[in-house]
Amino acid sequence: MADLIGKEPNMQSLRNYLQHHLNPLHLYCRLRAFGIGHVRASRLCAYYERHMYPLSWLGREHKIGTV
């Protein structure tokens, strides 16, 4: 959240921050950086992308304040 420091906090900036850092590809890159192998990181991210990310409001494409 260091990139949010000094900025006026709002839902859109929080959503953008979380959407970036919880994105399946970003997660894959962080797992690889921690030393997890390609196959294991790919499988973990594939599971996360299919089963967990779509359940969150981050996996949906809609504007804040709309239903």
C-alpha positions in Angstrom: 0.0 0.0 0.0 3.1 2.2 -0.2 1.8 3.6 -3.5 -1.3 4.8 -1.8 0.7 6.9 0.8 0.1 10.6 0.4 -2.9 10.2 -1.8 -6.5 10.8 -0.8 -7.9 7.3 -0.1 -11.0 6.3 -2.0 -12.7 3.1 -3.1 -11.3 3.3 -6.7 -7.7 3.6 -5.6 -8.1 0.8 -3.1 -9.8 -1.4 -5.7 -7.0 -0.7 -8.2 -4.4 -1.6 -5.6 -6.1 -4.8 -4.6 -7.0 -5.8 -8.1 -3.3 -5.5 -9.2 -1.8 -7.2 -6.2 -4.4 -10.1 -6.1 -4.3 -10.6 -9.8 -3.5 -14.2 -10.7 -0.5 -13.2 -12.9 0.9 -11.0 -10.2 0.4 -13.8 -7.7 2.3 -16.2 -10.0 5.2 -13.7 -10.3 5.4 -13.3 -6.5 5.3 -17.1 -6.0 8.2 -17.5 -8.5 10.1 -14.7 -6.8 9.7 -16.6 -3.5 11.4 -19.6 -5.1 8.4 -21.8 -5.8 8.8 -23.8 -9.0 7.1 -23.1 -12.3 4.7 -26.1 -12.2 3.6 -25.6 -8.6 3.2 -21.9 -9.0 1.2 -22.4 -12.2 -1.1 -25.0 -10.6 -1.7 -22.8 -7.5 -2.5 -19.8 -9.6 -4.8 -21.8 -12.0 -6.7 -23.0 -9.0 -6.9 -19.5 -7.5 -7.9 -18.0 -10.9 -10.7 -20.5 -11.4 -12.1 -21.0 -7.9 -11.3 -18.0 -5.7 -10.7 -14.9 -7.8 -14.1 -14.9 -9.6 -15.9 -15.0 -6.2 -14.3 -11.7 -5.1 -15.6 -8.4 -6.3 -12.1 -7.9 -7.8 -12.7 -10.5 -10.5 -15.7 -8.7 -11.8 -15.7 -5.9 -14.3 -18.1 -3.3 -13.0 -17.9 0.3 -11.8 -18.0 1.1 -8.2 -21.4 2.2 -7.1 -23.2 0.2 -9.8 -25.0 -3.1 -9.2 
